[in-house]
Every structure is written in structure tokens, then in C-alpha cells.
């Protein structure tokens, strides 16, 4: 995945990072299909990578599930798997 140094961020590097983060997370979600532990780990990795890159919480939430198409849309998750992802993300917000 493309790294993003928050101090050297340009709009182009930011867009490239978001694209890479999205592709990496979609692949992880697809691989983790119907596996709560693996989906939780994929959400944790997504969150950690986004925070390390200096993304704001609102942008992280939008990338994961609000923007069209969202990572969850691109991963073609079942409704049950979407619930697991949302629950895992919400757990990270309470830490």
C-alpha cells in the first residue's frame, strides 16, 4: 500500500493514498468474507493505516461506508458482514 506522510501531503499524494487504502481494504474484506475475526482485523488495519496517515475521523468514516462507492460496497459484503464491519469500526471509536 502507498504510504502517506502527513507532513508532506499533497492533493495528488492524498488521492493516491486513498486509492491504495481502498484497494487494500477491499481485498482484505473479500478475503475475510463470513469470518468475524478476519473482518475485525481488516477494519483495525484500515483504521490504523488511516490514522497513521493523518486522516480525520470524518474522512475515515466516509471512505469506509458513506462515500459512493464505499469500501463496503466495493467489497460486495453481505448484510451480515457489513454489520460486523460497522460494529468493529464503532468499537475502535470507543477506545
Secondary structure, DSSP 8 states (H G I E B T S, - for coil): -----GGG--HHHHHHHHHHHHHHHHHHHHHTTT-HHHHHHHHHHHHHHHHHTT--HHHHHIIIIISSS-HHHHTT--HHHHHHHHHHHHHHHT-
